[in-house]
Amino acid sequence: MEQSAKICYYLVIPKEYAELELQDPLFQRMLACVDEERKKKILGCKSAKNRMLRLGVSLLLQKGLRDFENEELNPADELQALDLEKLTVDLEHEKPLQPKYNYGKSGKPYFSEVPLLFSLSHSGAVCLCALSTSKIGADVQLHTKGELDKLAKRVLDDRELGILETLETDKEKEYYFFERWAVKESIGKCTGEGIFSLLDREKKEEFANSRDKFITKTYEITVGETCYSIAVSHL
């Protein structure tokens, strides 16, 4: 397999699944498809909604591991949409793979024995998983309504703030801001340092001068009337 092999999957948690209870047979079917380490993280969530989101990214991770094992992790960086029900049916035919995990200083998980790196994210109803044979980071951001100007000053650097100010409509500003936020989150995950390492003024400028060393693809998806920005970054 080529060193640059990478793939990114996402799925949407349907409204009728969003708050499935632990005892629900459908929830138990899906839970049986993930590894024991991820299962503990899922069951540790008190909120039914958060459990489903963690379950969603865990199912995508299991899909990625299966594809890697079967040499089906193609060297392409296009975003692939998966259906939750079909994915569950596909995975439940075999016992879940049980990778061993280690964790970096910032808590970023990685496989200790599989030569594959991954990045997980969820926001709103969307679950995201990117996998690669080299460093990778992925993030999804739900477009929320709020004090965009205040958030922008915290997240964006001077150049980006200048671009934001030139945009004429609120919709343009919304799309630009959440795209840039997702990009920074994805790069923070790629380096393992997290976005907080990019938020102080000095770090913002340092990042602005080194951004070209990262290869980043961005996507916009719509679920119903809700918009999401997705970014996937690698070295």
Helices and strands as residue ranges (DSSP letters): E 6-12, G 15-17, H 25-31, H 36-43, H 48-69, E 75-82, H 84-91, E 101-103, E 109-111, E 117-123, E 126-132, E 136-142, H 148-155, H 158-166, H 170-191, G 195-198, H 201-210, G 211-213, E 215-223, E 226-234
